[in-house]
Amino acid sequence: MPVPFIDLKRFEPDFLSRWAEECAHLTKTTQFVGGPVVGKLEEKLRALSGAVAVVGCANGTDALQLALRAVGVGEGDLVLVPDATFWATFEAVVNVGARPITIDIDPVDLQMDFDLFVSAVETHKPKAAILVHLYGWGSAKLAAFREFCKKKNVFLIEDGAQAHGVTFNGDSIYKDALLSTVSFYPAKVLGSCGDAGAVYTSSTELADVVRKLGNHGRTSHYGHGLIGWNSRLAGFDAGYLNLSIEYMDARLESRRKVAARYRDEFRKLGVKFVAPPAAYQENGYLSVALIDPDKRAGVEAVLKENGIGFGNVYPGAMSKQPGAARFLHAKFGGDNADTLSRSVLNLPLFAYMTDAEVDEVIRVFAKAIGR
Ligand SMILES: Cc1ncc(COP(=O)(O)O)c(C=O)c1O
């Protein structure tokens, strides 16, 4: 039985009819860009995250750029980023005119290494840093990152694109962030029907700047106080997300169940399957198995032959991307991110995967590793 890496079509029985009604409503009320539907979404996200304010925008990459610009990061400023992340994190820094410094990751939680980060701050005195909550959890040292950055006057932006529904010490991971950004790309845990994103913040002043920057720096309809751009959230995305939020708990429960099952089975198979640090409840965004890099291609060939989808998220460290060389100010630390990129193997994990599908993935994977 083939099992896809991800299937975005597993809708709840009443989802499509409700979505059709919402589409008709949004069309009849011409809520195409902005409108009450966007305000309603921002309020729902604020309540869910515990943030002080939420501002919707066009995508997660823009959210990062809006957050960087809001704290004044620009030409020539230094920004620390983890060496393992999606390229958008690195790209956003360059796009606002700043220079990225990559920091290696902690080999246990796979997030930016706190001790290296501290040394890099002392060495390079950056203006800001982006801590990425990767794979569906975050750093074991999240509280220390926040506290240290506050003490050192480093603006800490948290890239929470992959962290919808993640809890840290029982609260939303977004709750105490100065600025956290999210993506609603359809494959995310809270995904839209197109590209969309948002900035969550604990500061109403920063929220106000973000909102202006993402709407042409507007202070009135034809008054422009800042150089911004158009990064407004579309009404259809907001409508789709408002509806999806109603099903979020069930989707999260389903993903977490699959992640827990994998973790159990992989332990029995003697394969390293990364677990979130104790303070976290993961969201089941990705399953992360670590395979001997010399054996990974062989394992993948068997998965492919048997129709099992898989991914390598991500197959290369940021500092080694061909596009990085011109802009990388420094690379700090060793090569844990590179080792991760050569060993990471992600198996199918999405909401409403059936038990039979999970059984099949485990059966084929066991065969692939010769068990
Ligand atoms: C960690 C991370 N940062 C940023 C982004 C960028 O988001 P978007 O694709 O919505 O621009 C993504 C999404 O793929 C991501 O996973």
Ligand as a Chemical Component Dictionary entry (heavy atoms), coordinates in Angstrom:
data_LIG
# 
_chem_comp.id                   LIG 
_chem_comp.type                 NON-POLYMER 
_chem_comp.pdbx_formal_charge   0 
_chem_comp.three_letter_code    LIG 
# 
loop_
_chem_comp_atom.comp_id 
_chem_comp_atom.atom_id 
_chem_comp_atom.alt_atom_id 
_chem_comp_atom.type_symbol 
_chem_comp_atom.charge 
_chem_comp_atom.model_Cartn_x 
_chem_comp_atom.model_Cartn_y 
_chem_comp_atom.model_Cartn_z 
_chem_comp_atom.pdbx_ordinal 
LIG C1 C1 C 0 11.367 27.558 9.498 1  
LIG C2 C2 C 0 10.663 28.290 8.396 2  
LIG N1 N1 N 0 10.849 29.617 8.266 3  
LIG C3 C3 C 0 10.242 30.325 7.312 4  
LIG C4 C4 C 0 9.402  29.716 6.396 5  
LIG C5 C5 C 0 8.844  30.541 5.291 6  
LIG O1 O1 O 0 7.464  30.573 5.232 7  
LIG P1 P1 P 0 6.707  30.864 3.871 8  
LIG O2 O2 O 0 6.906  29.683 2.986 9  
LIG O3 O3 O 0 5.284  31.042 4.292 10 
LIG O4 O4 O 0 7.278  32.106 3.292 11 
LIG C6 C6 C 0 9.145  28.345 6.499 12 
LIG C7 C7 C 0 8.197  27.700 5.589 13 
LIG O5 O5 O 0 8.438  26.890 4.774 14 
LIG C8 C8 C 0 9.813  27.602 7.504 15 
LIG O6 O6 O 0 9.634  26.290 7.640 16 
# 
loop_
_chem_comp_bond.comp_id 
_chem_comp_bond.atom_id_1 
_chem_comp_bond.atom_id_2 
_chem_comp_bond.value_order 
_chem_comp_bond.pdbx_ordinal 
LIG C1 C2 SING 1  
LIG C2 N1 SING 2  
LIG C2 C8 DOUB 3  
LIG N1 C3 DOUB 4  
LIG C3 C4 SING 5  
LIG C4 C5 SING 6  
LIG C4 C6 DOUB 7  
LIG C5 O1 SING 8  
LIG O1 P1 SING 9  
LIG P1 O2 DOUB 10 
LIG P1 O3 SING 11 
LIG P1 O4 SING 12 
LIG C6 C7 SING 13 
LIG C6 C8 SING 14 
LIG C7 O5 DOUB 15 
LIG C8 O6 SING 16 
# 
